[in-house]
Amino acid sequence: MPRLSLLGVLRTVSVLLAALLVATVLPRFGLPVRFLPDLVVVLVVSTAVLRGPTHGALVGLAAGWVVDLVPPAGAPLGVTALLYAAAGAAAGTFRRPGRPGTVPPVLALTVAAGAVAGGGWCVAVLGTGTLDTSQTLTRLASTLVVGVACLPILVTVDRALTRRRLA
């Protein structure tokens, strides 16, 4: 039976807070939907680049379920979870043993955010028949900007907590 770790609990709480922040708090500040970054994919990538594709896929799956359940739900239940699982697995392939530089996590973020945005775009086209390319690209760009700023900090904190044996 897997044991519950403090780092796992911190990751879970951070994903839940990120999903709630994007869905409820940021829109209250008047930030248009098209500029809302996907903070959850940034957290999934920060874990995946340190732990690998399997762990990234599992964290992505769980994070996707959280995003699916936080209103407003746009896609059928489970689709977002599969998109985040694929994004986490793809980001995990950029794992480098030892100390990764800043380039692999940024590339992993680009691939993962692109996978989630592209998958969401396909779901929107198939589900509603409408397509808003500019909104998808703007959200992708804002996710990349916020992710490039936050990802080195998240990876450093995650690595430090792992070294302190919280994992």
Backbone as numpy.savetxt, mean C-alpha at the origin, in Angstrom:
# Nx Ny Nz CAx CAy CAz Cx Cy Cz
1.52 -22.91 15.59 0.67 -21.72 15.59 1.56 -20.49 15.59
1.31 -19.54 14.67 2.15 -18.35 14.63 1.93 -17.49 15.86
3.01 -16.90 16.31 2.88 -16.07 17.49 2.62 -14.63 17.08
1.90 -13.92 17.91 1.57 -12.53 17.66 2.75 -11.67 18.06
3.21 -10.82 17.15 4.36 -9.97 17.45 3.92 -8.52 17.55
4.66 -7.76 18.30 4.37 -6.34 18.47 4.50 -5.61 17.13
5.48 -6.01 16.33 5.66 -5.38 15.03 4.48 -5.69 14.12
3.95 -6.89 14.17 2.76 -7.24 13.40 1.55 -6.41 13.81
1.40 -6.21 15.10 0.30 -5.38 15.60 0.48 -3.94 15.14
1.71 -3.41 15.20 1.98 -2.05 14.73 1.69 -1.90 13.24
2.05 -2.90 12.46 1.76 -2.86 11.02 0.25 -2.86 10.78
-0.46 -3.69 11.50 -1.92 -3.77 11.35 -2.58 -2.45 11.71
-2.18 -1.87 12.82 -2.75 -0.59 13.25 -2.41 0.51 12.25
-1.19 0.50 11.73 -0.80 1.54 10.77 -1.59 1.43 9.47
-1.85 0.22 9.00 -2.65 0.03 7.78 -4.08 0.50 8.03
-4.64 0.15 9.17 -6.00 0.58 9.50 -6.09 2.09 9.59
-5.12 2.72 10.25 -5.12 4.18 10.36 -4.93 4.85 9.00
-4.07 4.29 8.16 -3.85 4.86 6.83 -5.12 4.78 5.99
-5.82 3.65 6.04 -7.06 3.51 5.28 -8.12 4.49 5.78
-8.23 4.64 7.08 -9.20 5.58 7.64 -8.82 7.02 7.34
-7.54 7.32 7.37 -7.06 8.67 7.06 -7.42 9.08 5.64
-7.18 8.17 4.70 -7.48 8.47 3.29 -8.99 8.55 3.05
-9.74 7.70 3.71 -11.19 7.64 3.45 -11.98 8.71 4.19
-11.53 9.13 5.37 -12.36 10.01 6.17 -11.71 11.35 6.51
-10.46 11.37 6.90 -9.86 12.60 7.41 -9.43 13.54 6.28
-8.67 13.04 5.32 -8.16 13.91 4.26 -9.26 14.57 3.43
-10.36 13.89 3.10 -11.43 14.59 2.38 -12.08 15.71 3.20
-12.05 15.60 4.52 -12.62 16.65 5.38 -11.82 17.95 5.29
-10.56 17.86 4.92 -9.72 19.05 4.76 -9.91 19.70 3.39
-10.84 19.18 2.62 -11.14 19.76 1.31 -10.22 19.28 0.20
-9.44 18.24 0.48 -8.56 17.70 -0.54 -9.40 16.91 -1.54
-9.36 17.28 -2.83 -10.16 16.55 -3.82 -9.73 15.08 -3.91
-10.66 14.22 -4.27 -10.41 12.79 -4.34 -9.25 12.48 -5.28
-9.13 13.25 -6.34 -8.08 12.95 -7.32 -6.67 13.16 -6.76
-6.53 13.93 -5.67 -5.21 14.18 -5.09 -4.93 13.33 -3.85
-5.85 12.45 -3.49 -5.63 11.62 -2.30 -4.60 10.53 -2.61
-3.50 10.50 -1.87 -2.51 9.44 -2.10 -2.98 8.13 -1.49
-2.50 7.04 -2.02 -2.81 5.72 -1.49 -1.75 5.38 -0.44
-2.02 5.74 0.79 -1.05 5.52 1.87 -0.90 4.05 2.21
-1.92 3.27 1.95 -1.88 1.85 2.29 -0.85 1.13 1.42
-0.78 1.45 0.15 0.19 0.78 -0.72 1.62 1.15 -0.30
1.82 2.35 0.22 3.15 2.74 0.72 3.54 1.86 1.90
2.60 1.59 2.79 2.88 0.72 3.94 3.13 -0.72 3.51
2.37 -1.19 2.54 2.57 -2.55 2.03 3.96 -2.67 1.41
4.37 -1.69 0.65 5.70 -1.72 0.01 6.80 -1.67 1.05
6.63 -0.85 2.09 7.68 -0.76 3.11 7.92 -2.08 3.80
6.88 -2.87 3.97 7.03 -4.20 4.55 7.57 -5.20 3.54
7.06 -5.13 2.31 7.42 -6.12 1.29 8.89 -6.04 0.90
9.47 -4.84 0.83 10.87 -4.74 0.41 11.82 -5.26 1.48
11.34 -5.38 2.70 12.17 -5.93 3.77 11.95 -7.42 3.99
10.74 -7.92 3.71 10.41 -9.29 4.05 10.24 -10.23 2.87
10.11 -9.71 1.64 10.01 -10.57 0.48 8.61 -10.68 -0.10
8.49 -11.40 -1.23 7.22 -11.44 -1.94 6.09 -12.18 -1.21
6.40 -13.24 -0.50 5.34 -13.97 0.20 4.73 -13.12 1.30
5.59 -12.54 2.11 5.10 -11.68 3.20 4.41 -10.45 2.62
4.97 -9.91 1.54 4.34 -8.75 0.90 2.95 -9.07 0.39
2.78 -10.25 -0.19 1.47 -10.65 -0.68 0.47 -10.82 0.47
0.91 -11.41 1.57 0.02 -11.59 2.71 -0.37 -10.27 3.36
0.60 -9.38 3.51 0.30 -8.06 4.07 -0.60 -7.29 3.11
-0.31 -7.40 1.82 -1.15 -6.73 0.82 -2.57 -7.25 0.83
-2.73 -8.56 0.97 -4.07 -9.15 1.02 -4.85 -8.62 2.23
-4.21 -8.63 3.38 -4.88 -8.12 4.59 -5.18 -6.63 4.46
-4.23 -5.87 3.93 -4.45 -4.43 3.76 -5.56 -4.16 2.76
-5.63 -4.97 1.72 -6.69 -4.82 0.73 -8.06 -5.10 1.32
-8.15 -6.07 2.21 -9.42 -6.34 2.89 -9.83 -5.14 3.74
-8.86 -4.53 4.40 -9.17 -3.34 5.20 -9.70 -2.23 4.29
-9.02 -2.00 3.16 -9.46 -0.96 2.23 -10.84 -1.31 1.67
-11.08 -2.58 1.39 -12.39 -3.01 0.90 -13.50 -2.70 1.90
-13.21 -2.83 3.19 -14.24 -2.69 4.21 -14.43 -1.26 4.70
-13.46 -0.37 4.43 -13.60 1.03 4.84 -14.42 1.76 3.79
-15.52 2.41 4.21 -16.35 3.11 3.24 -15.60 4.31 2.64
-15.86 4.73 1.48 -16.83 4.21 0.52 -16.21 3.07 -0.28
-16.86 1.96 -0.29 -16.36 0.80 -1.03 -16.79 0.94 -2.48
-15.81 0.89 -3.39 -16.13 1.09 -4.79 -16.13 -0.18 -5.61
-15.28 -1.10 -5.27 -15.14 -2.33 -6.04 -15.85 -3.47 -5.31
-16.14 -4.54 -6.02 -16.71 -5.72 -5.34 -15.75 -6.22 -4.25
-16.31 -6.71 -3.18 -15.53 -7.15 -2.03 -14.50 -8.20 -2.44
-13.26 -7.96 -2.14 -12.19 -8.89 -2.44 -11.31 -8.49 -3.60
-11.82 -7.67 -4.51 -11.01 -7.28 -5.67 -9.83 -6.43 -5.24
-10.08 -5.47 -4.36 -9.00 -4.61 -3.87 -7.97 -5.44 -3.10
-8.43 -6.42 -2.35 -7.51 -7.29 -1.62 -6.60 -8.04 -2.57
-7.13 -8.52 -3.68 -6.31 -9.22 -4.67 -5.32 -8.27 -5.34
-5.74 -7.03 -5.60 -4.84 -6.05 -6.19 -3.67 -5.72 -5.26
-3.98 -5.53 -3.99 -2.93 -5.23 -3.02 -2.02 -6.44 -2.78
-2.58 -7.64 -2.84 -1.75 -8.84 -2.71 -0.77 -8.93 -3.87
-1.25 -8.67 -5.07 -0.35 -8.69 -6.24 0.69 -7.58 -6.13
0.28 -6.42 -5.65 1.23 -5.31 -5.48 2.28 -5.64 -4.42
1.86 -6.26 -3.32 2.81 -6.65 -2.28 3.79 -7.71 -2.75
3.30 -8.67 -3.53 4.19 -9.70 -4.07 5.18 -9.09 -5.05
4.70 -8.18 -5.90 5.59 -7.53 -6.86 6.63 -6.67 -6.15
6.21 -5.95 -5.12 7.15 -5.13 -4.37 8.16 -5.99 -3.62
7.74 -7.15 -3.16 8.64 -8.04 -2.44 9.76 -8.59 -3.30
9.57 -8.62 -4.61 10.65 -9.09 -5.49 11.83 -8.14 -5.51
11.64 -6.93 -5.00 12.73 -5.95 -4.94 13.52 -6.06 -3.64
13.25 -7.08 -2.86 13.96 -7.28 -1.59 15.42 -7.55 -1.85
16.27 -6.88 -1.12 17.70 -7.08 -1.19 18.21 -7.39 0.21
18.88 -8.53 0.38 19.41 -8.85 1.72 20.40 -7.78 2.17
20.43 -7.57 3.45 21.32 -6.54 3.98 20.63 -5.20 3.96
21.37 -4.19 3.62 20.83 -2.83 3.58 20.49 -2.45 2.15
19.21 -2.40 1.81 18.85 -1.96 0.47 19.09 -0.47 0.32
19.43 -0.06 -0.88 19.58 1.36 -1.16 18.21 2.00 -1.27
18.19 3.23 -1.74 16.91 3.91 -1.88 16.24 3.60 -3.21
17.00 3.12 -4.19 16.42 2.87 -5.52 15.47 1.66 -5.52
15.83 0.49 -4.97 14.88 -0.63 -5.01 13.54 -0.34 -4.33
13.48 0.30 -3.15 12.16 0.59 -2.59 11.34 1.55 -3.45
11.99 2.52 -4.07 11.25 3.46 -4.92 10.74 2.76 -6.17
11.55 1.87 -6.75 11.08 1.09 -7.89 9.93 0.16 -7.48
10.06 -0.44 -6.30 8.99 -1.30 -5.80 7.71 -0.51 -5.60
7.82 0.71 -5.08 6.65 1.56 -4.90 6.02 1.90 -6.24
6.83 2.20 -7.24 6.32 2.54 -8.56 5.56 1.36 -9.16
6.13 0.17 -9.05 5.48 -1.03 -9.60 4.19 -1.34 -8.83
4.25 -1.30 -7.51 3.08 -1.64 -6.69 1.95 -0.62 -6.87
2.29 0.66 -6.82 1.26 1.69 -6.98 0.67 1.64 -8.39
1.51 1.35 -9.37 1.01 1.20 -10.74 0.09 0.00 -10.88
0.42 -1.08 -10.19 -0.43 -2.28 -10.25 -1.79 -2.01 -9.61
-1.80 -1.34 -8.46 -3.07 -1.04 -7.80 -3.89 -0.05 -8.62
-3.23 0.98 -9.14 -3.95 1.99 -9.95 -4.46 1.37 -11.25
-3.63 0.59 -11.91 -4.05 -0.06 -13.15 -5.16 -1.06 -12.93
-5.07 -1.82 -11.86 -6.14 -2.77 -11.55 -7.43 -2.07 -11.20
-7.33 -0.98 -10.42 -8.52 -0.21 -10.09 -9.14 0.42 -11.32
-8.30 0.82 -12.24 -8.77 1.40 -13.50 -9.53 0.35 -14.30
-8.99 -0.86 -14.37 -9.67 -1.95 -15.09 -10.99 -2.31 -14.42
-11.02 -2.36 -13.11 -12.26 -2.67 -12.39 -13.31 -1.60 -12.65
-12.88 -0.33 -12.67 -13.83 0.76 -12.94 -14.40 0.66 -14.35
-13.55 0.34 -15.31 -14.02 0.22 -16.69 -14.98 -0.95 -16.83
-14.64 -2.09 -16.24 -15.50 -3.26 -16.36 -16.77 -3.14 -15.52
-16.67 -2.48 -14.38 -17.83 -2.39 -13.49 -18.82 -1.33 -13.88
-18.33 -0.11 -14.12 -19.25 1.00 -14.40 -19.23 1.44 -15.85
-18.19 1.07 -16.57 -18.07 1.48 -17.96 -17.55 2.89 -18.13
-17.21 3.54 -17.00 -16.67 4.90 -17.08 -15.17 4.87 -16.82
-14.50 5.85 -17.37 -13.05 5.90 -17.26 -12.62 7.33 -16.98
-11.89 7.54 -15.89 -11.35 8.85 -15.58 -9.83 8.71 -15.48
-9.18 8.78 -16.62 -7.74 8.57 -16.68 -6.98 9.64 -15.92
-7.43 10.88 -16.01 -6.71 11.96 -15.33 -6.74 11.78 -13.81
-7.88 11.33 -13.26 -7.95 11.11 -11.83 -7.04 9.96 -11.41
-7.03 8.89 -12.19 -6.16 7.74 -11.88 -4.70 8.14 -11.91
-4.29 8.88 -12.92 -2.89 9.30 -13.04 -2.51 10.32 -11.97
-3.44 11.19 -11.60 -3.16 12.17 -10.55 -3.01 11.48 -9.21
-3.87 10.51 -8.92 -3.74 9.76 -7.66 -2.45 8.96 -7.63
-2.08 8.39 -8.78 -0.82 7.64 -8.86 0.36 8.57 -8.60
0.34 9.75 -9.20 1.43 10.71 -9.00 1.51 11.17 -7.54
0.36 11.44 -6.92 0.38 11.87 -5.52 0.85 10.75 -4.60
0.49 9.52 -4.94 0.97 8.37 -4.15 2.48 8.25 -4.27
3.01 8.42 -5.47 4.45 8.31 -5.66 5.19 9.43 -4.94
4.66 10.65 -4.98 5.32 11.77 -4.29 5.35 11.54 -2.79
4.20 11.18 -2.22 4.14 10.93 -0.77 4.98 9.71 -0.41
4.91 8.68 -1.26 5.67 7.46 -0.99 7.17 7.67 -1.03
7.65 8.44 -2.00 9.09 8.71 -2.08 9.56 9.48 -0.86
8.70 10.34 -0.33 9.06 11.09 0.87 9.01 10.22 2.13
8.03 9.33 2.22 7.81 8.55 3.45 8.50 7.19 3.47
8.71 6.61 2.31 9.21 5.23 2.25 10.56 5.03 2.93
11.55 5.90 2.72 12.82 5.68 3.44 12.66 5.70 4.96
11.78 6.55 5.46 11.56 6.62 6.90 10.88 5.34 7.39
9.86 4.90 6.67 9.15 3.68 7.06 10.06 2.45 7.04
10.90 2.34 6.01 11.82 1.20 5.92 12.84 1.25 7.05
13.34 2.43 7.36 14.32 2.57 8.45 13.70 2.22 9.79
12.49 2.69 10.04 11.80 2.39 11.31 11.50 0.90 11.40
11.01 0.30 10.30 10.70 -1.13 10.30 11.96 -1.95 10.56
13.06 -1.58 9.92 14.32 -2.29 10.13 14.81 -2.15 11.57
14.67 -0.94 12.15 15.11 -0.72 13.54 14.25 -1.52 14.52
12.94 -1.57 14.27 12.07 -2.34 15.16 12.35 -3.84 15.03
12.67 -4.29 13.83 13.01 -5.69 13.63 14.30 -6.04 14.38
15.28 -5.12 14.33 16.54 -5.35 15.05 16.33 -5.40 16.56
15.35 -4.69 17.05 15.06 -4.69 18.50 14.24 -5.91 18.90
14.06 -6.83 17.95 13.38 -8.09 18.17 11.90 -7.93 18.50
11.27 -6.97 17.85 9.83 -6.83 18.01 9.09 -7.70 17.01
9.83 -8.29 16.07 9.20 -9.08 15.00 8.77 -10.43 15.49
